[in-house]
């Protein structure tokens, strides 16, 4: 069994917050891993979170596509 130590930067998410902020607020930069999401993916992400909270409150599943109206 090997132990692999992964270096990380300071701050939240092991230093990933700075990289995430640069991707969000500095979109003119490159996206070599093709990770940048469009507005639809962002909308669906927010709706999934809202549906999860609503599902917990109502104690039943929530149909995410139906939230798009």
C-alpha atoms as an extended CHARMM CRD file, in Angstrom:
* protein
*
        69  EXT
         1         1  UNK       CA              0.0000000000        0.0000000000        0.0000000000  PROA      1               0.0000000000
         2         2  UNK       CA              1.4300000000        3.3410000000       -1.0510000000  PROA      2               0.0000000000
         3         3  UNK       CA              0.6400000000        6.7050000000        0.4510000000  PROA      3               0.0000000000
         4         4  UNK       CA              0.5340000000        9.4420000000       -2.1480000000  PROA      4               0.0000000000
         5         5  UNK       CA              0.8430000000       12.9550000000       -0.8090000000  PROA      5               0.0000000000
         6         6  UNK       CA             -0.8720000000       15.5150000000       -2.9900000000  PROA      6               0.0000000000
         7         7  UNK       CA              0.3910000000       19.0770000000       -2.6590000000  PROA      7               0.0000000000
         8         8  UNK       CA             -2.2430000000       21.7590000000       -2.3080000000  PROA      8               0.0000000000
         9         9  UNK       CA             -2.4400000000       25.4800000000       -1.9760000000  PROA      9               0.0000000000
        10        10  UNK       CA             -3.7180000000       27.5320000000        0.9080000000  PROA      10              0.0000000000
        11        11  UNK       CA             -7.3680000000       28.4420000000        1.3080000000  PROA      11              0.0000000000
        12        12  UNK       CA            -10.6170000000       26.6510000000        0.7350000000  PROA      12              0.0000000000
        13        13  UNK       CA            -10.8920000000       23.4780000000       -1.3080000000  PROA      13              0.0000000000
        14        14  UNK       CA             -7.1450000000       22.8480000000       -0.9400000000  PROA      14              0.0000000000
        15        15  UNK       CA             -6.3160000000       25.9390000000       -2.9570000000  PROA      15              0.0000000000
        16        16  UNK       CA             -8.9240000000       25.2780000000       -5.6400000000  PROA      16              0.0000000000
        17        17  UNK       CA            -11.0130000000       28.3170000000       -4.7270000000  PROA      17              0.0000000000
        18        18  UNK       CA             -8.5620000000       30.6950000000       -6.3870000000  PROA      18              0.0000000000
        19        19  UNK       CA             -8.5780000000       28.6320000000       -9.5880000000  PROA      19              0.0000000000
        20        20  UNK       CA            -12.3780000000       28.4520000000       -9.5070000000  PROA      20              0.0000000000
        21        21  UNK       CA            -12.6790000000       32.2030000000       -8.9980000000  PROA      21              0.0000000000
        22        22  UNK       CA            -10.3610000000       32.8270000000      -11.9330000000  PROA      22              0.0000000000
        23        23  UNK       CA            -12.5270000000       30.5840000000      -14.1350000000  PROA      23              0.0000000000
        24        24  UNK       CA            -15.7120000000       32.3830000000      -13.0000000000  PROA      24              0.0000000000
        25        25  UNK       CA            -14.5680000000       35.9780000000      -12.9440000000  PROA      25              0.0000000000
        26        26  UNK       CA            -11.7360000000       35.8860000000      -15.4730000000  PROA      26              0.0000000000
        27        27  UNK       CA            -13.3640000000       34.0350000000      -18.3830000000  PROA      27              0.0000000000
        28        28  UNK       CA            -10.9160000000       35.4920000000      -20.8940000000  PROA      28              0.0000000000
        29        29  UNK       CA             -8.3960000000       32.8890000000      -19.7000000000  PROA      29              0.0000000000
        30        30  UNK       CA             -7.8760000000       29.5430000000      -21.3480000000  PROA      30              0.0000000000
        31        31  UNK       CA             -9.9540000000       26.4740000000      -20.5370000000  PROA      31              0.0000000000
        32        32  UNK       CA             -7.5960000000       23.6060000000      -21.4420000000  PROA      32              0.0000000000
        33        33  UNK       CA             -9.7350000000       20.9530000000      -19.7280000000  PROA      33              0.0000000000
        34        34  UNK       CA            -12.9810000000       22.2720000000      -21.2460000000  PROA      34              0.0000000000
        35        35  UNK       CA            -14.5310000000       22.7280000000      -17.7920000000  PROA      35              0.0000000000
        36        36  UNK       CA            -16.2810000000       26.0440000000      -18.3240000000  PROA      36              0.0000000000
        37        37  UNK       CA            -20.0370000000       25.6700000000      -18.1200000000  PROA      37              0.0000000000
        38        38  UNK       CA            -22.5790000000       27.6320000000      -20.0860000000  PROA      38              0.0000000000
        39        39  UNK       CA            -25.6500000000       29.3960000000      -18.7580000000  PROA      39              0.0000000000
        40        40  UNK       CA            -27.8510000000       26.3000000000      -19.1700000000  PROA      40              0.0000000000
        41        41  UNK       CA            -25.5070000000       24.1510000000      -17.0810000000  PROA      41              0.0000000000
        42        42  UNK       CA            -25.3730000000       26.8900000000      -14.4510000000  PROA      42              0.0000000000
        43        43  UNK       CA            -29.1600000000       27.1440000000      -14.3780000000  PROA      43              0.0000000000
        44        44  UNK       CA            -29.5440000000       23.3830000000      -14.0210000000  PROA      44              0.0000000000
        45        45  UNK       CA            -26.9970000000       23.3700000000      -11.1980000000  PROA      45              0.0000000000
        46        46  UNK       CA            -28.9440000000       26.0150000000       -9.2700000000  PROA      46              0.0000000000
        47        47  UNK       CA            -32.2300000000       24.2000000000       -9.9100000000  PROA      47              0.0000000000
        48        48  UNK       CA            -30.7540000000       20.9110000000       -8.6600000000  PROA      48              0.0000000000
        49        49  UNK       CA            -29.7500000000       22.6040000000       -5.4180000000  PROA      49              0.0000000000
        50        50  UNK       CA            -33.1570000000       24.2500000000       -5.0350000000  PROA      50              0.0000000000
        51        51  UNK       CA            -34.8940000000       20.9480000000       -5.7920000000  PROA      51              0.0000000000
        52        52  UNK       CA            -32.7690000000       19.1570000000       -3.2000000000  PROA      52              0.0000000000
        53        53  UNK       CA            -33.7460000000       21.6610000000       -0.5030000000  PROA      53              0.0000000000
        54        54  UNK       CA            -37.4130000000       21.5050000000       -1.5490000000  PROA      54              0.0000000000
        55        55  UNK       CA            -37.3160000000       17.7010000000       -1.6100000000  PROA      55              0.0000000000
        56        56  UNK       CA            -35.9740000000       17.5720000000        1.9330000000  PROA      56              0.0000000000
        57        57  UNK       CA            -38.6290000000       20.0060000000        3.1520000000  PROA      57              0.0000000000
        58        58  UNK       CA            -41.5160000000       18.2290000000        1.4170000000  PROA      58              0.0000000000
        59        59  UNK       CA            -40.1310000000       14.7190000000        1.9670000000  PROA      59              0.0000000000
        60        60  UNK       CA            -40.7690000000       13.7730000000       -1.6510000000  PROA      60              0.0000000000
        61        61  UNK       CA            -38.8950000000       13.7910000000       -4.9700000000  PROA      61              0.0000000000
        62        62  UNK       CA            -38.8880000000       16.9620000000       -7.0540000000  PROA      62              0.0000000000
        63        63  UNK       CA            -38.9070000000       16.8380000000      -10.8670000000  PROA      63              0.0000000000
        64        64  UNK       CA            -36.1180000000       19.2710000000      -11.8170000000  PROA      64              0.0000000000
        65        65  UNK       CA            -37.1560000000       19.7800000000      -15.4880000000  PROA      65              0.0000000000
        66        66  UNK       CA            -40.6320000000       20.8170000000      -14.3050000000  PROA      66              0.0000000000
        67        67  UNK       CA            -39.0130000000       23.7340000000      -12.4580000000  PROA      67              0.0000000000
        68        68  UNK       CA            -38.0300000000       25.2710000000      -15.7910000000  PROA      68              0.0000000000
        69        69  UNK       CA            -41.7020000000       26.0790000000      -16.3570000000  PROA      69              0.0000000000
